Amino acid sequence: MTSHIMPTYARLAVTFEKGEGAWLWDDKNQRYLDALSGIAVCNLGHAHPAVHTAICEQSAKLLHTSNLYQIKSQEKLADKLIEMSGMTNVFFSNSGAEANEVAIKLARKFGHSKGIEKPAIIVMDKSFHGRTLATLSATGNAKIQHGFEPLVEGFVRVPYNDISAIKTVLSENKSITAILVEPVQGEGGVNIPASDYLNQIRTLCDEYDILMMLDEIQTGIGRTGKFLAFQHNNILPDVCTLAKALGNGVPIGACLASGKAADIFTAGNHGSTFGGNPLACSAGLAVLNTLSESDLITQAAEKGDVICAAFKEKLQTNSHVLNIRHLGLMIGIELDITCTELVGKALNTGLLINITQDKVIRLLPPLVIDNDQITQLVDTLSTLIQEYTQ
Ligand SMILES: *Cc1c(COP(=O)(O)O)cnc(C)c1O
């Protein structure tokens, strides 16, 4: 059968029909352990009852009215996000790339308010910020950009986790108005910077009066063992973007602002037809209430430690395993050989994993993964890695 879907994804030959927690079932009723969560989206697991109930109840009342009117669930979700993040205000979008577009527009308008004609943003090698023209231009991956030139201008690239490179650019380029960075690079290979990297960026942004903008689209919503990854550093960015797990599968993104970024936009500066609609916000509110009424975020930190310690023990004698690293439940196992084939091998044993940068096994299990599932994940994947690297 020919597909009428544009071939932008090399899809695996499996169709899932239902899920529960960290389990998924395909259309032949085969069960799989999901160690990817739909790429860091279903942090509460599949078919979470709180999300299910919230969107059922909301859809029975009202799906959409537009931002021409007051939206109670949008206000409530904003209040909850501000309470949990310490930020000041929020714009709701429908995706991560759109949230980053807001951040980029904030940086540009901030620059113009300071009399800078061509504001520029410092971005990182190996970063990922999305697939719209501006966000793919910000992204540090030539494969994603190739074929879509001319790119959007106004981005200056430096290596990740390199403060002196940022200092050099800041001292030479007076058009810089913001730094956009992921607290941990996801698509870039689960790259975890020095523990004071974000603190040093905060200091530089204050010194140069520019915006510190964090892309927490993958690291946010409990994934790293804090609600937001910057909370490991006791700092507050000026801008923080969210999406992925905010709706646990219902599309919603958000751009949070604080300090000097909170008052940049005025009426008419940005908009979205769907952004912050009642359905999406009811899902977001259910997610945040569930996280704040449970200890799932603490569990993410603990489970991440347990999983990594177990992998380290099982794989310690394997010379092809270069590094096992994690922040909470954002886990990377780096090999010295290409291992994209492991995705199919794992699928055949009923396990969903992902490979980034060809050599890094990326695991993003749901925060609700239980002890038996953790054992299954570690045993199955360790065996696959041992066989593959023999
Ligand atoms: C997934 C992701 C994005 C893009 O989000 P979309 O919802 O796919 O547009 C941007 N930044 C990071 C860090 C991501 O992980």
The ligand as a Tripos MOL2 file, in Angstrom:
@<TRIPOS>MOLECULE
LIG
   15    15     1     0     0
SMALL
NO_CHARGES

@<TRIPOS>ATOM
      1 C1         11.7120   18.4620   20.6800 C.3       1 LIG1
      2 C2         12.5160   19.6820   20.8960 C.ar      1 LIG1
      3 C3         12.2210   20.8850   20.2360 C.ar      1 LIG1
      4 C4         11.1310   20.9980   19.1830 C.3       1 LIG1
      5 O1          9.8760   20.7380   19.6760 O.3       1 LIG1
      6 P1          8.6630   20.4810   18.6260 P.3       1 LIG1
      7 O2          7.4690   20.3380   19.5100 O.co2     1 LIG1
      8 O3          9.0060   19.2220   17.8760 O.co2     1 LIG1
      9 O4          8.5990   21.6430   17.7260 O.co2     1 LIG1
     10 C5         12.9820   22.0100   20.5250 C.ar      1 LIG1
     11 N1         13.9730   21.9530   21.4240 N.ar      1 LIG1
     12 C6         14.2960   20.8200   22.0730 C.ar      1 LIG1
     13 C7         15.4100   20.8280   23.0740 C.3       1 LIG1
     14 C8         13.5960   19.6380   21.8180 C.ar      1 LIG1
     15 O5         13.9310   18.5210   22.4390 O.3       1 LIG1
@<TRIPOS>BOND
     1     1     2 1
     2     2     3 ar
     3     2    14 ar
     4     3     4 1
     5     3    10 ar
     6     4     5 1
     7     5     6 1
     8     6     7 2
     9     6     8 1
    10     6     9 1
    11    10    11 ar
    12    11    12 ar
    13    12    13 1
    14    12    14 ar
    15    14    15 1
@<TRIPOS>SUBSTRUCTURE
     1 LIG1         1 GROUP 0 **** ****
